[in-house]
Amino acid sequence: MITKLKRLPPIHALSAFEAVARHGSFSSAAEELHLSQSAVSKQVRTLEEHTRSPVFRRHARGIELTSTGTALLQEIQPALAQLSSGIERIRQRHDANTVNVIATHAVSHYWLFPKVIAFNREHPDITVSIQSDNAITPAVINEYDFGIVFGSGGWPGLDVQRLFAERVYPVCRSDLELPELQTLADLKELPLIELDSSAWDCIDWVDWFAHFNEEYTPRPHSLKFNQVSLSYRAALEGLGVSLGWDFMVAQAISEGRLRRVGEFVYDSGKYDFLVHGIKEPLKPAAQTFKEWLS
């Protein structure tokens, strides 16, 4: 690995090349990078020495990428963006007044964001930065002050604090006219909004009915979404009956925008947890946020 890294061109050369390619101009890149135009040109020449091929074609009307430059830009732009994001996360982790939290899209939007607004009213000197990512795993938590992770707990190397239980029940728009519901068989006859959870760990209608020892087969051509937030939105629009996660739908129910359909509730026994690494002590701002959430 060290040998391969030694063969990489300097980061300044890559950064200069990316800026010139993005702007289509050496002078604009120089202005962005706070360098002279000659310094940017020198960085690009250094890169060309490493690639052993020109990356720009220069002509009277300006510059354009060569085939080598085009291929190189496609490779380094995502890498530079990822490097920049990683450095920013590290900076925020060590910023005494910034708390960095990663959570799924649904938890970030429907549960965490309102709480951050309330927290900031009480602690205006502390900034809570939310990273929304459905690919969150315990392995990435150490890059942040906190993560919100779904499961049963007990992850090695992580401190866990229960936030809320997974409770799932049918919901629809409050003014949607439906036949009277008495049994689960009646529920199956309603226009159910399907959830395709094949790509991630999430309850769908088949799982939900199975919890009550009921078989269920989705109807052909039923409305289907691959995200709980989209299913939730469809219910708000009156398109049918959706599975509702309590942390998402409770406020809409209390405001009268949604209503529960029947009294059946699936309590999975799993929770969303606030987690953080145990190798380093929490900074005071993070400890304040953790105690505020408890």
Salt bridges, closest charged atoms under 4 A:
GLU18 OE2 - ARG22 NE 2.88
GLU32 OE2 - ARG22 NH2 2.90
GLU32 OE1 - HIS23 NE2 2.53
GLU64 OE2 - ARG57 NH1 3.17
GLU88 OE2 - ARG91 NH2 2.57
ASP95 OD2 - ARG91 NH1 3.76
GLU143 OE1 - ARG89 NH2 2.68
ASP145 OD1 - ARG93 NE 3.76
ASP145 OD2 - LYS283 NZ 3.51
ASP159 OD2 - HIS276 NE2 3.24
ASP159 OD2 - LYS290 NZ 2.81
ASP175 OD1 - ARG173 NE 2.77
GLU189 OE1 - ARG219 NH2 3.41
GLU214 OE1 - LYS188 NZ 2.93
GLU237 OE2 - ARG233 NH2 2.98
GLU255 OE1 - ARG257 NE 2.93
ASP267 OD1 - ARG167 NE 3.04
